[in-house]
């Protein structure tokens, strides 16, 4: 370390203190977690969109059905459909409720509340005289529905089997409910599954003609350059046109035009992804942070309009990449509560665990990893968690399992070399360091500077000779 002082009165004259050594190196083992933060554009379904309905999800607080309590930023999206100039709309509203909610008609009340809201908006906002047909229905609320969601969740296999045994048993409804509350998985069910069952889904059936890719691209460019009115393309057409160019700068302009002209969540989401991709390619710290700030800004707006697990996972990942750990952890947890497909939930839990490890929350990380599946990333991070808790045999088991899933992975070999160093197993250090360096030469310099191997430098060198 060396201190400096600058005298502004004397042409920025600089004075230095004497250098002092305060450490011989930095131990970075705690940073060897594996992260993904892999989120990408909304899948393009424009080509098939005319054949299927648009679907908008709305979630409710427990035992609630009033629109003012839960819709928030989603209401403007329904307003836009109410204002669309089309000849005809067929609207279907499907309500649902969780098994633990009071009353048997909440699902129907939720569907009716949305249907009534839409009718009122059409009467106020529509000037085209379109014909609107609205119907409501409910999804079944029973143990079979709950079990289906449990099987798609991130719960460990043993806990899924426990719930299946309870719900498929011969006991009464009350006995099953009591047994479920006593199960090891109930906290997860209450926190992450029940909230996803308290919803109403609005399906809007449109049938629009499709323009050629070339025509869409040219019109989108003109909209972005403000040489054409936004009305020449629909929101979905403009979004699709942005996928037709590989250039990030051009794609950014098209998504910015989509945001400005449509105000719909996919435009905000995809613009957030563009800024994230630009940030990943940026080597200057301040410029990278500024790009991530823009990504977060747009992903936040996407989340307001479409509060799903996928959107909130992207937002949490952006905060994670930005280094705002507390905010990222909060939104990872919120994303899990939104529910989703098993593969997505596994990804959220693995990155949430990686963040918890960065924050030194190793017990919390291990709990998160119990819901993250059994892939390479999970085993690597479990290995690191056990290593940092000084459970070296447990760490070794997980690292070796990671190698089974990703053969000859240099980071796994390097991590096993650290386990060997901690256990004073010189042979283990030599074998795994050699294999790590064979796959990635950068690990040679890394190992030389790593305090974990300070006691083995001379031995490792003589061993090579």
Buried (B, 14 or more C-beta within 10 A) or exposed (E): EEEEEEEEEEEEEEEEEEEEEEEEEEEEBEEBBBBBBEBEBBEBEBEEBEEEBEEBBBBBEEEBBEBEEBBEEBBEBBBBBBBBEBEEBBBBBBBBBBBBBEEEEBBBBBBBBBBBBBBEBBEEEBEEEBEBEBEBEBBEBEBEBBBEBBBBBBBBEEBBEBBBEBBEEEEEEEEBBEBBEEBEBBEBBBEBBBBBBBBBBBBBBBEEEBBEBEBBBBBBBBBBEEEBEBEBBBBBBBBBBBBBBEEEEBBBBBBBBBBBBBBBBBBBBBBBBBBBBBBEEBEEEEEBBBBBEBBBBBBBBBBBBBBBBBBBBBBBBBBBBBEBBEBBBEBBBBBBBBBBEBEBBBBBBBBBBBBBBBBEBBEBBBEBBBBBBEBBBBBBBBBBBBBBEEBBEBBBBBBBBBBEBBEEBBBBBBBBBBBBBBBEBBEBBBBBBBBBBEBBEEBEEBBEEBBBBBEBEEEBEEBEE
